[in-house]
């Protein structure tokens, strides 16, 4: 996964997390992070992500195949 795709995916997941919490979800768990946050922290992270600039896409480098 490229850094740009990872950032966009993380931002979208934070949007969904915030929407779930605002709709009454009791908790949210992200298995891959290994970190636990309470409701208010998840919402704060979502707000920070929404306000952060979107990273410019990186060009992929072509690596020549070995002979």
C-alpha positions as CSV (number, residue, x, y, z in Angstrom):
1,X,0.0,0.0,0.0
2,X,1.4,3.4,-0.9
3,X,1.6,6.2,1.7
4,X,-1.1,8.2,-0.2
5,X,-3.5,5.3,-0.2
6,X,-2.7,4.5,3.4
7,X,-3.4,8.0,4.5
8,X,-6.7,8.2,2.5
9,X,-7.8,4.8,3.9
10,X,-7.0,5.9,7.5
11,X,-8.9,9.2,7.0
12,X,-11.9,7.3,5.6
13,X,-11.9,4.8,8.5
14,X,-11.8,7.7,11.0
15,X,-14.8,9.3,9.2
16,X,-16.7,6.0,9.5
17,X,-15.6,5.6,13.2
18,X,-16.9,9.1,14.0
19,X,-20.2,8.5,12.2
20,X,-20.7,5.2,14.1
21,X,-20.0,6.9,17.5
22,X,-22.2,9.8,16.7
23,X,-25.0,7.4,15.8
24,X,-24.9,5.7,19.1
25,X,-22.2,3.0,18.9
26,X,-20.9,2.1,22.3
27,X,-17.3,1.3,21.2
28,X,-15.0,1.0,18.3
29,X,-12.0,-1.4,18.1
30,X,-9.2,-1.3,15.5
31,X,-7.3,-4.6,15.6
32,X,-4.3,-3.5,13.6
33,X,-3.3,-0.5,15.7
34,X,-2.8,-2.2,19.0
35,X,-4.0,1.0,20.7
36,X,-7.2,1.6,22.6
37,X,-9.0,5.0,22.6
38,X,-12.2,6.2,24.3
39,X,-15.1,7.8,22.4
40,X,-13.8,11.4,22.8
41,X,-10.3,10.5,21.6
42,X,-11.7,8.8,18.4
43,X,-13.8,11.8,17.7
44,X,-10.9,14.1,18.2
45,X,-8.7,12.0,15.9
46,X,-11.5,12.1,13.3
47,X,-11.6,15.9,13.5
48,X,-7.8,16.2,13.2
49,X,-7.8,14.0,10.1
50,X,-10.6,16.0,8.5
51,X,-8.6,19.2,9.0
52,X,-5.3,17.8,7.9
53,X,-4.0,18.5,4.3
54,X,-4.3,15.7,1.9
55,X,-0.8,14.4,1.0
56,X,0.2,14.7,-2.6
57,X,0.2,11.4,-4.5
58,X,3.7,10.0,-5.0
59,X,4.8,8.7,-8.3
60,X,5.8,5.1,-8.3
61,X,9.3,4.2,-9.3
62,X,9.8,1.6,-11.9
63,X,12.4,-1.0,-10.8
64,X,14.0,-2.8,-13.7
65,X,13.5,-6.5,-13.7
66,X,16.7,-8.5,-13.1
67,X,18.0,-10.5,-16.0
